Amino acid sequence: MKILVAYDGSEGAHRALDQAAELAQSNGADVSVISVAEPLPQFGRAGAMLVPDEEQERIHELADAKKALTEKGVSAKVVERKGDAAAMIIEEAEKEDADMIVMGTRGLNGAQRWLLGSVSSRVVQHAPCNVLVVR
């Protein structure tokens, strides 16, 4: 079994990481942890750019996630991507032929979901495999 964990350092992501560790411990699954840095929207001719320091933050978060899994006896590889979070998670799941995506929710209110869209909702709708959304 192959599990892809979407990780952004949030409380929901920590819960998803814990759930993925339990699943991996019980069935010997291979685990990959993906973190996606989303660029700021483009304005005019300016190219898309990342929020300053976000790339370093993502690298740090991935290292923390890998360490947390290692401490639970689960080895994992980490994947850093840039772009639309939902699209990158789905693409990585396809690339790795994942059996399951495990991800948390951020608890957006209705207005935030309407304005921003929900990454977990988009992943659930378009993923090539099962998706476990941890609350």
Salt bridges, closest charged atoms under 4 A:
ASP8 OD2 - ARG106 NH2 2.97
ASP18 OD1 - LYS72 NZ 2.84
GLU54 OE2 - ARG58 NH2 3.11
GLU55 OE2 - LYS82 NZ 3.07
GLU61 OE1 - ARG58 NH1 2.83
ASP64 OD2 - HIS60 ND1 3.17
ASP84 OD2 - ARG122 NH2 2.37
GLU91 OE2 - ARG81 NH2 2.13
GLU92 OE1 - ARG81 NH1 2.67
GLU96 OE2 - LYS77 NZ 3.40
